[in-house]
Amino acid sequence: MLRQIINQAKKHPSLIPLFVFIGAGGTGAVLYVTRLALFNPDVCWDKKNNPEPWNKVAPNEQYKFFAVNVDYSKLKKEGPDF
């Protein structure tokens, strides 16, 4: 399959940006899904040692990828410990 892409790029050089942007988009999507699977507190990979990982998140810890108007360093805990 890679050989076909290279042959098409040699025959039609105007397709090279298309291949670059599709490859970059696919790579970005895979990296983002990997980040969500590994660092999101809603995902639990080890149910024996950490059955509820969302309870271990500190109130000033930013786990979102992009926060618009929230300064996580100034937040205080409002609820009880479980």
N, CA and C of each residue as an Amber inpcrd file, in Angstrom:
protein
   246
   0.8290000  -1.1950000   0.0000000   0.0000000   0.0000000   0.0000000
   0.8690000   1.2530000   0.0000000   1.9500000   1.2200000   0.7680000
   2.8470000   2.3680000   0.8080000   3.5010000   2.5780000  -0.5550000
   3.7930000   1.4820000  -1.2270000   4.3970000   1.5810000  -2.5600000
   3.4360000   2.2500000  -3.5410000   2.1330000   1.9560000  -3.4260000
   1.1400000   2.5950000  -4.2910000   1.0830000   4.0980000  -4.0400000
   1.1440000   4.4880000  -2.7750000   1.1010000   5.9150000  -2.4450000
   2.3280000   6.6200000  -3.0140000   3.4870000   6.0050000  -2.8870000
   4.7170000   6.6100000  -3.4110000   4.6560000   6.7070000  -4.9250000
   4.1550000   5.6640000  -5.5920000   4.0340000   5.7130000  -7.0550000
   3.0470000   6.7840000  -7.4980000   1.9300000   6.9180000  -6.7780000
   0.9650000   7.9690000  -7.1120000   1.5640000   9.3560000  -6.8980000
   2.3600000   9.5090000  -5.8350000   2.9840000  10.8020000  -5.5660000
   4.0060000  11.1450000  -6.6420000   4.6990000  10.1430000  -7.1920000
   5.6590000  10.3980000  -8.2750000   4.9480000  10.7870000  -9.5650000
   3.8070000  10.1350000  -9.8410000   3.0640000  10.4390000 -11.0640000
   2.3120000  11.7600000 -10.9590000   1.7690000  12.0420000  -9.7870000
   0.9610000  13.2450000  -9.5770000   1.4940000  13.9790000  -8.3430000
   2.4670000  14.8540000  -8.5000000   3.0540000  15.5290000  -7.3390000
   2.0770000  16.4500000  -6.5980000   0.9870000  16.8120000  -7.2260000
   0.0230000  17.6690000  -6.5330000  -0.7270000  16.9180000  -5.4290000
  -0.6010000  15.5870000  -5.3770000  -1.2480000  14.8080000  -4.3300000
  -0.4310000  14.7570000  -3.0380000   0.8060000  15.1990000  -3.0640000
   1.6770000  15.1220000  -1.8930000   1.0990000  15.8860000  -0.6940000
   0.5940000  17.1190000  -0.8430000  -0.0090000  17.7930000   0.3270000
  -1.2150000  17.0440000   0.8960000  -1.9870000  16.4100000   0.0190000
  -3.1260000  15.6260000   0.4850000  -2.6600000  14.4800000   1.3760000
  -1.6360000  13.7590000   0.9440000  -1.1070000  12.6580000   1.7410000
  -0.5330000  13.1570000   3.0630000   0.1180000  14.3080000   3.0470000
   0.7150000  14.8560000   4.2680000  -0.3710000  15.2420000   5.2730000
  -1.3990000  15.9320000   4.8070000  -2.4470000  16.3780000   5.7360000
  -3.2950000  15.2190000   6.2450000  -3.5690000  14.2380000   5.4220000
  -4.3230000  13.0710000   5.8880000  -3.4890000  12.2810000   6.8880000
  -2.1980000  12.1370000   6.6340000  -1.3220000  11.4510000   7.5800000
  -1.2130000  12.1940000   8.9030000  -1.0910000  13.5190000   8.8510000
  -1.0030000  14.3210000  10.0770000  -2.3120000  14.2670000  10.8620000
  -3.4390000  14.3020000  10.1750000  -4.7320000  14.2140000  10.8510000
  -4.9310000  12.8620000  11.5170000  -4.5790000  11.7990000  10.8330000
  -4.6900000  10.4670000  11.4210000  -3.7800000  10.2880000  12.6180000
  -2.5440000  10.8030000  12.5150000  -1.6000000  10.7210000  13.6290000
  -2.1050000  11.5200000  14.8230000  -2.6290000  12.7130000  14.5750000
  -3.1760000  13.5310000  15.6680000  -4.3580000  12.8670000  16.3460000
  -5.2250000  12.2310000  15.5640000  -6.3750000  11.5430000  16.1400000
  -5.9420000  10.3740000  17.0180000  -4.9630000   9.6170000  16.5570000
  -4.4650000   8.4840000  17.3480000  -3.8120000   8.9730000  18.6380000
  -3.0220000  10.0400000  18.5620000  -2.3810000  10.5720000  19.7640000
  -3.4030000  11.1030000  20.7670000  -4.4530000  11.7590000  20.2960000
  -5.4730000  12.2960000  21.1940000  -6.2570000  11.1720000  21.8820000
  -6.6160000  10.1440000  21.1350000  -7.3390000   9.0230000  21.7360000
  -6.4510000   8.2920000  22.7410000  -5.1520000   8.1840000  22.4430000
  -4.2160000   7.5760000  23.3890000  -4.1240000   8.4060000  24.6600000
  -4.0790000   9.7360000  24.5200000  -4.0380000  10.6170000  25.6880000
  -5.2950000  10.4550000  26.5310000  -6.4570000  10.3770000  25.8900000
  -7.6990000  10.1900000  26.6310000  -7.7140000   8.8520000  27.3680000
  -7.2020000   7.8130000  26.7210000  -7.2270000   6.4880000  27.3370000
  -6.2690000   6.3840000  28.5120000  -5.1730000   7.1260000  28.4860000
  -4.1660000   6.9900000  29.5290000  -4.3090000   7.9920000  30.6630000
  -4.7640000   9.2090000  30.3910000  -4.7180000  10.2640000  31.3990000
  -6.0760000  10.7890000  31.8400000  -7.1640000  10.3120000  31.2980000
  -8.4810000  10.7720000  31.6980000  -8.8950000  10.0660000  32.9880000
  -9.3600000  10.7860000  34.0090000  -9.7320000  10.1330000  35.2710000
 -11.0030000   9.2850000  35.1550000 -11.7470000   9.4000000  34.0820000
 -12.9510000   8.5920000  33.9060000 -12.6380000   7.1720000  33.4410000
 -11.4220000   6.9330000  32.9770000 -11.0320000   5.6250000  32.4670000
 -10.3370000   4.8420000  33.5700000 -10.7820000   3.6230000  33.7920000
 -10.2170000   2.7780000  34.8480000  -9.6390000   1.5160000  34.2240000
  -8.3050000   1.3980000  34.2090000  -7.6390000   0.2280000  33.6500000
  -7.3660000  -0.8160000  34.7280000  -7.2100000  -0.4020000  35.9700000
  -6.8590000  -1.3120000  37.0620000  -7.9350000  -1.2250000  38.1410000
  -8.9120000  -2.1120000  38.0790000 -10.0360000  -2.0270000  39.0100000
  -9.7050000  -2.5790000  40.3920000  -8.6500000  -3.3600000  40.5260000
  -8.3100000  -3.9130000  41.8350000  -7.6230000  -2.8800000  42.7210000
  -6.6220000  -2.1770000  42.1870000  -5.8470000  -1.2360000  42.9910000
  -6.4690000   0.1550000  43.0520000  -7.2080000   0.5420000  42.0350000
  -7.7830000   1.8890000  41.9840000  -9.1750000   1.8020000  41.3620000
 -10.1850000   1.3540000  42.1160000 -11.5010000   1.1290000  41.5160000
 -12.2390000   2.4070000  41.1200000 -11.9400000   3.5330000  41.7630000
 -12.6100000   4.7920000  41.4480000 -11.5650000   5.8950000  41.2660000
 -10.9390000   5.9680000  40.1000000  -9.8610000   6.9470000  39.9090000
 -10.3450000   8.3900000  39.9110000 -11.6220000   8.6270000  39.6500000
 -12.1350000   9.9960000  39.6240000 -12.1790000  10.6160000  41.0110000
 -12.1370000   9.8070000  42.0640000 -12.1090000  10.3530000  43.4200000
 -10.7140000  10.8030000  43.8310000  -9.6960000  10.3920000  43.1120000
  -8.3200000  10.7460000  43.4680000  -7.8450000  12.0380000  42.7810000
  -8.6900000  12.6520000  41.9770000  -8.3200000  13.8800000  41.2740000
  -8.4220000  15.0500000  42.2450000  -7.3450000  15.7970000  42.3730000
  -7.3470000  16.9710000  43.2480000  -8.1890000  18.0830000  42.6200000
  -8.7650000  18.9660000  43.4370000  -9.6120000  20.0190000  42.8630000
  -8.8350000  21.0280000  42.0250000  -7.5390000  21.1570000  42.2550000
  -6.7620000  22.1120000  41.4590000  -5.9490000  21.4150000  40.3690000
  -6.2730000  20.1770000  40.0400000  -5.5750000  19.4380000  38.9960000
  -6.3570000  19.5440000  37.6900000  -5.7170000  20.0160000  36.6490000
  -6.3740000  20.1570000  35.3560000  -6.2400000  18.8580000  34.5860000
  -7.3670000  18.2530000  34.2600000  -7.3450000  17.0300000  33.4770000
  -7.9640000  17.2300000  32.1040000  -8.5690000  18.3790000  31.8800000
  -9.1080000  18.6700000  30.5590000  -7.9820000  19.0850000  29.6310000
  -8.1620000  18.8290000  28.3430000  -7.1350000  19.1720000  27.3600000
  -7.0310000  20.6830000  27.2030000  -8.1750000  21.3770000  27.2260000
  -8.1940000  22.8250000  27.0160000  -9.2720000  23.4200000  27.9110000
  -8.8930000  24.3210000  28.7910000  -9.8400000  25.0000000  29.6710000
  -9.8930000  26.4750000  29.2880000 -11.0830000  26.9790000  28.9920000
 -11.2170000  28.3230000  28.4480000 -11.0520000  29.3930000  29.5240000
 -11.9160000  29.4150000  30.5150000 -11.9160000  30.4950000  31.5040000
 -11.7530000  29.9860000  32.9300000 -11.0740000  28.8920000  33.1430000
 -10.9420000  28.3140000  34.4720000  -9.4680000  28.2950000  34.8660000
  -9.1980000  28.8800000  36.0370000  -7.8440000  28.8210000  36.5890000
  -7.8460000  27.7400000  37.6680000  -7.3090000  26.5780000  37.3380000
  -7.3820000  25.4280000  38.2390000  -6.5370000  25.5900000  39.4910000
  -5.5730000  26.4820000  39.4740000  -4.7270000  26.6560000  40.6530000
  -5.4720000  27.3550000  41.7930000  -6.5670000  28.0490000  41.5020000
  -7.3010000  28.7920000  42.5290000  -8.5560000  28.0650000  43.0130000
  -8.8460000  26.8920000  42.5030000 -10.0450000  26.1770000  42.9120000
  -9.8390000  25.5060000  44.2680000 -10.9280000  25.4240000  45.0350000
 -10.8860000  24.7720000  46.3440000 -11.8780000  23.6140000  46.3410000
 -11.6310000  22.6630000  47.2050000 -12.5110000  21.5050000  47.2810000
 -13.7970000  21.8920000  47.9980000 -14.9310000  21.5110000  47.4090000
 -16.2250000  21.8700000  47.9810000 -16.9540000  20.6840000  48.5920000
 -16.5800000  19.4610000  48.2450000 -17.3180000  18.3020000  48.7180000
 -16.5340000  17.4890000  49.7280000 -17.1740000  16.4730000  50.3060000
 -16.5080000  15.6330000  51.3070000 -15.6010000  14.5960000  50.6530000
 -14.7220000  14.0080000  51.4530000 -13.8820000  12.9090000  50.9910000
 -14.6780000  11.6080000  51.0920000 -14.5250000  10.7480000  50.1080000
 -15.2110000   9.4610000  50.1230000 -14.2040000   8.3570000  50.3000000
